Structures are given as structure tokens and as C-alpha cells.
Amino acid sequence: MQSDVFWKAAVLTVVILVIGIVIGIWIDSGRAEEIKTTITENDLLLNDVRLQTLYYESLLKDDPELCNIALKANLEYNKRIYQEGLKLEKYEEHNKFSQSLILERKRYALQQMQFWINSLRIKDKCGLDYTTVMHVFLYDTGNNSKVELPQKLQSAVLLDLKEKCGNKMMLSPIPIDLNLTSIDMITETYHIKETPAVIINKDTVLQGFQNLTELENYVSC
């Protein structure tokens, strides 16, 4: 009798274990497929905005109608990549350093950089009155609270300022430790030695945590 109970319990345990493994594989496969789809969509989005950039370079001039069209398109682009960023953060809660997610994070960083470049070009060519703000931070903090906490606080402060300023402020969060040449050029050009850092327009660099009052000296809404 005891032997029979033991074997039934063992079989039940194995069945539950197998079901758990199958469900886990199914969830991971679904997540991987969703990430793959997102990467494909983001490739299309990045190519789309590259064509926007060529348009800005070749056709855009100080014409109110053209400038409004360009500004609207750039804001719509930023709205779309922001939504993708929210999805990416959700995935990273489960496994931040998987190869597919690091690849997607790189794509997202390049999209944010493209938005920043487009914002600068539109502002210069159209003479529009807004402030570009790039938030520079480390993606891999090594779980170091002395690095992680100031970055999270800086992100929160910048989001508060963005909420206050609306379209008068163009915010681009960009990690600088993803081994991307175009982003590495930013750290070298602006001599960034400390994170978090904030680049305001093209000529002001603030390194280390900046509170809301300090930022409002440079960003007017």
C-alpha cells in the first residue's frame, strides 16, 4: 500500500514538473516571437525615420507649413518609440541581459538618438522654440546603488520636467555603454566622464545628478 502511494506521488510529481517545463517553454517561445516581431517593426520604424532625416536635409527650410509637418512627424515618431520602450522595460524585468533584449535595447538607443538629431535639425532649420534634452546614463550599472540610484532619480526628475513642458522639451534617454560607435562619439565630443549626465541643446553639458530647480535654469517652458 505504501509503495503504491509512493509511486503515484512520484508519477504525479513528474507530470506536474513536465507540465511546468512545457508551459515555461511555451511562454518563453511566445515572448521570443513577440520580441522578434518588435525588432522587425523597429527596423521598419528606424528606416522610416532615416528617410525623414533625408527629407529634413534636402527639402526642409524656414517655411511654416513644412516646419509644422516635420515637427508633427518627429513627435509622432517619438510617441511610437516611447511605447516600444515601455514594452522593452517590461521584457527586461524578466531577463535584462538576454542577447535578444540587448539587441533590442541597442535599436531603441539608436532610435532615441535619431529623434534627438531630428529635433536639433528641425529646430535649427525652422527656428522653433523648444529645448532638446539628452539624458545620458549607464545601461549596465553592475547593481551598484551609487550608480543606479542617481540615474533613477535623474530619470524621474526629467520625466517630471517633460510633463511640465510638453512639446517645449524634446527628451531623449540614451545609454552610453552599448558599444555603439555613433553614441560613443557623443561621450567623446561632450567629454562625459560621469553619469547621469544631461546634454541641453548642443552647447550645455551637466554631469552628475541635477535636481529640478537646477534644470529649470536651462530649460524654459
ZANU-560870 format. One record per residue (C-alpha): x, y, z; residue in one letter. Coordinates in steps of 0.5 Angstrom, whole numbers, plus 500, padded with zeros to 3 digits. Layout:
BEGIN
pt x = X; y = Y; z = Z; residu = a
...
This chain:
BEGIN
pt x = 500; y = 500; z = 500; residu = m
pt x = 506; y = 505; z = 502; residu = q
pt x = 509; y = 503; z = 496; residu = s
pt x = 503; y = 504; z = 491; residu = d
pt x = 502; y = 511; z = 494; residu = v
pt x = 510; y = 513; z = 494; residu = f
pt x = 510; y = 511; z = 486; residu = w
pt x = 503; y = 515; z = 485; residu = k
pt x = 506; y = 521; z = 488; residu = a
pt x = 512; y = 520; z = 484; residu = a
pt x = 509; y = 520; z = 478; residu = v
pt x = 504; y = 526; z = 480; residu = l
pt x = 511; y = 530; z = 481; residu = t
pt x = 514; y = 528; z = 475; residu = v
pt x = 507; y = 530; z = 471; residu = v
pt x = 507; y = 537; z = 474; residu = i
pt x = 514; y = 538; z = 473; residu = l
pt x = 514; y = 536; z = 466; residu = v
pt x = 507; y = 541; z = 465; residu = i
pt x = 511; y = 547; z = 468; residu = g
pt x = 517; y = 546; z = 464; residu = i
pt x = 512; y = 546; z = 458; residu = v
pt x = 509; y = 552; z = 460; residu = i
pt x = 515; y = 555; z = 461; residu = g
pt x = 518; y = 554; z = 454; residu = i
pt x = 511; y = 556; z = 451; residu = w
pt x = 512; y = 563; z = 455; residu = i
pt x = 519; y = 564; z = 453; residu = d
pt x = 517; y = 562; z = 446; residu = s
pt x = 512; y = 567; z = 446; residu = g
pt x = 516; y = 572; z = 449; residu = r
pt x = 522; y = 571; z = 444; residu = a
pt x = 517; y = 571; z = 438; residu = e
pt x = 514; y = 578; z = 441; residu = e
pt x = 521; y = 581; z = 441; residu = i
pt x = 523; y = 578; z = 434; residu = k
pt x = 516; y = 582; z = 432; residu = t
pt x = 518; y = 588; z = 435; residu = t
pt x = 525; y = 588; z = 433; residu = i
pt x = 522; y = 588; z = 426; residu = t
pt x = 517; y = 593; z = 427; residu = e
pt x = 523; y = 597; z = 430; residu = n
pt x = 527; y = 596; z = 424; residu = d
pt x = 522; y = 599; z = 419; residu = l
pt x = 521; y = 605; z = 424; residu = l
pt x = 528; y = 606; z = 424; residu = l
pt x = 529; y = 606; z = 416; residu = n
pt x = 522; y = 611; z = 416; residu = d
pt x = 526; y = 616; z = 420; residu = v
pt x = 532; y = 616; z = 417; residu = r
pt x = 528; y = 618; z = 410; residu = l
pt x = 525; y = 623; z = 415; residu = q
pt x = 532; y = 626; z = 416; residu = t
pt x = 534; y = 626; z = 409; residu = l
pt x = 528; y = 630; z = 408; residu = y
pt x = 530; y = 635; z = 413; residu = y
pt x = 537; y = 635; z = 410; residu = e
pt x = 535; y = 636; z = 403; residu = s
pt x = 528; y = 640; z = 403; residu = l
pt x = 526; y = 643; z = 410; residu = l
pt x = 527; y = 650; z = 410; residu = k
pt x = 524; y = 656; z = 414; residu = d
pt x = 517; y = 655; z = 412; residu = d
pt x = 512; y = 655; z = 417; residu = p
pt x = 508; y = 649; z = 413; residu = e
pt x = 514; y = 645; z = 412; residu = l
pt x = 516; y = 646; z = 419; residu = c
pt x = 510; y = 644; z = 422; residu = n
pt x = 509; y = 638; z = 418; residu = i
pt x = 516; y = 636; z = 420; residu = a
pt x = 515; y = 637; z = 428; residu = l
pt x = 509; y = 633; z = 428; residu = k
pt x = 512; y = 627; z = 424; residu = a
pt x = 518; y = 628; z = 429; residu = n
pt x = 513; y = 628; z = 435; residu = l
pt x = 509; y = 622; z = 433; residu = e
pt x = 516; y = 618; z = 432; residu = y
pt x = 518; y = 620; z = 439; residu = n
pt x = 511; y = 617; z = 441; residu = k
pt x = 512; y = 611; z = 438; residu = r
pt x = 519; y = 609; z = 440; residu = i
pt x = 517; y = 611; z = 447; residu = y
pt x = 511; y = 606; z = 447; residu = q
pt x = 517; y = 601; z = 445; residu = e
pt x = 521; y = 603; z = 450; residu = g
pt x = 515; y = 601; z = 455; residu = l
pt x = 515; y = 594; z = 452; residu = k
pt x = 522; y = 593; z = 453; residu = l
pt x = 523; y = 595; z = 460; residu = e
pt x = 517; y = 590; z = 461; residu = k
pt x = 521; y = 585; z = 458; residu = y
pt x = 528; y = 587; z = 462; residu = e
pt x = 524; y = 586; z = 468; residu = e
pt x = 525; y = 578; z = 467; residu = h
pt x = 532; y = 578; z = 463; residu = n
pt x = 535; y = 584; z = 462; residu = k
pt x = 542; y = 581; z = 459; residu = f
pt x = 539; y = 576; z = 454; residu = s
pt x = 542; y = 577; z = 447; residu = q
pt x = 536; y = 579; z = 444; residu = s
pt x = 534; y = 584; z = 449; residu = l
pt x = 541; y = 587; z = 449; residu = i
pt x = 540; y = 588; z = 441; residu = l
pt x = 533; y = 591; z = 442; residu = e
pt x = 536; y = 596; z = 447; residu = r
pt x = 541; y = 598; z = 442; residu = k
pt x = 536; y = 599; z = 437; residu = r
pt x = 532; y = 603; z = 442; residu = y
pt x = 538; y = 607; z = 444; residu = a
pt x = 539; y = 609; z = 436; residu = l
pt x = 532; y = 611; z = 435; residu = q
pt x = 533; y = 616; z = 441; residu = q
pt x = 539; y = 619; z = 438; residu = m
pt x = 536; y = 619; z = 431; residu = q
pt x = 530; y = 623; z = 435; residu = f
pt x = 535; y = 628; z = 438; residu = w
pt x = 539; y = 629; z = 432; residu = i
pt x = 532; y = 630; z = 428; residu = n
pt x = 530; y = 635; z = 434; residu = s
pt x = 536; y = 639; z = 433; residu = l
pt x = 536; y = 640; z = 426; residu = r
pt x = 528; y = 642; z = 426; residu = i
pt x = 530; y = 647; z = 431; residu = k
pt x = 536; y = 650; z = 427; residu = d
pt x = 533; y = 650; z = 420; residu = k
pt x = 526; y = 652; z = 423; residu = c
pt x = 528; y = 657; z = 429; residu = g
pt x = 523; y = 653; z = 433; residu = l
pt x = 523; y = 655; z = 441; residu = d
pt x = 524; y = 648; z = 444; residu = y
pt x = 529; y = 645; z = 448; residu = t
pt x = 533; y = 639; z = 447; residu = t
pt x = 535; y = 635; z = 453; residu = v
pt x = 539; y = 628; z = 452; residu = m
pt x = 539; y = 624; z = 459; residu = h
pt x = 546; y = 620; z = 459; residu = v
pt x = 546; y = 614; z = 463; residu = f
pt x = 549; y = 607; z = 464; residu = l
pt x = 545; y = 601; z = 462; residu = y
pt x = 549; y = 596; z = 466; residu = d
pt x = 550; y = 599; z = 473; residu = t
pt x = 553; y = 593; z = 476; residu = g
pt x = 548; y = 593; z = 481; residu = n
pt x = 552; y = 599; z = 484; residu = n
pt x = 547; y = 603; z = 488; residu = s
pt x = 552; y = 609; z = 488; residu = k
pt x = 551; y = 609; z = 480; residu = v
pt x = 544; y = 606; z = 480; residu = e
pt x = 540; y = 611; z = 485; residu = l
pt x = 542; y = 618; z = 482; residu = p
pt x = 541; y = 615; z = 475; residu = q
pt x = 534; y = 613; z = 477; residu = k
pt x = 533; y = 620; z = 481; residu = l
pt x = 535; y = 624; z = 475; residu = q
pt x = 530; y = 620; z = 470; residu = s
pt x = 524; y = 621; z = 475; residu = a
pt x = 526; y = 629; z = 475; residu = v
pt x = 527; y = 629; z = 467; residu = l
pt x = 520; y = 626; z = 467; residu = l
pt x = 517; y = 631; z = 471; residu = d
pt x = 520; y = 637; z = 467; residu = l
pt x = 518; y = 634; z = 461; residu = k
pt x = 511; y = 633; z = 464; residu = e
pt x = 511; y = 640; z = 466; residu = k
pt x = 514; y = 643; z = 459; residu = c
pt x = 510; y = 638; z = 454; residu = g
pt x = 513; y = 639; z = 447; residu = n
pt x = 517; y = 645; z = 449; residu = k
pt x = 522; y = 640; z = 451; residu = m
pt x = 525; y = 634; z = 447; residu = m
pt x = 527; y = 629; z = 452; residu = l
pt x = 532; y = 623; z = 449; residu = s
pt x = 534; y = 618; z = 454; residu = p
pt x = 541; y = 615; z = 452; residu = i
pt x = 545; y = 609; z = 455; residu = p
pt x = 552; y = 610; z = 453; residu = i
pt x = 555; y = 603; z = 455; residu = d
pt x = 552; y = 599; z = 449; residu = l
pt x = 559; y = 599; z = 445; residu = n
pt x = 555; y = 603; z = 439; residu = l
pt x = 560; y = 608; z = 435; residu = t
pt x = 555; y = 614; z = 434; residu = s
pt x = 554; y = 614; z = 441; residu = i
pt x = 561; y = 613; z = 443; residu = d
pt x = 562; y = 620; z = 439; residu = m
pt x = 557; y = 623; z = 444; residu = i
pt x = 561; y = 622; z = 450; residu = t
pt x = 568; y = 624; z = 447; residu = e
pt x = 565; y = 630; z = 444; residu = t
pt x = 562; y = 632; z = 450; residu = y
pt x = 568; y = 630; z = 455; residu = h
pt x = 563; y = 626; z = 459; residu = i
pt x = 566; y = 623; z = 465; residu = k
pt x = 560; y = 622; z = 470; residu = e
pt x = 553; y = 619; z = 469; residu = t
pt x = 548; y = 621; z = 470; residu = p
pt x = 549; y = 627; z = 465; residu = a
pt x = 545; y = 632; z = 461; residu = v
pt x = 546; y = 635; z = 455; residu = i
pt x = 542; y = 641; z = 454; residu = i
pt x = 541; y = 643; z = 446; residu = n
pt x = 548; y = 643; z = 443; residu = k
pt x = 552; y = 647; z = 448; residu = d
pt x = 551; y = 645; z = 455; residu = t
pt x = 553; y = 639; z = 459; residu = v
pt x = 551; y = 638; z = 466; residu = l
pt x = 555; y = 632; z = 469; residu = q
pt x = 552; y = 628; z = 476; residu = g
pt x = 545; y = 629; z = 479; residu = f
pt x = 541; y = 635; z = 477; residu = q
pt x = 535; y = 637; z = 481; residu = n
pt x = 529; y = 640; z = 478; residu = l
pt x = 531; y = 647; z = 480; residu = t
pt x = 538; y = 647; z = 477; residu = e
pt x = 535; y = 644; z = 470; residu = l
pt x = 530; y = 650; z = 470; residu = e
pt x = 535; y = 655; z = 470; residu = n
pt x = 537; y = 652; z = 463; residu = y
pt x = 530; y = 649; z = 460; residu = v
pt x = 525; y = 654; z = 460; residu = s
pt x = 518; y = 652; z = 458; residu = c
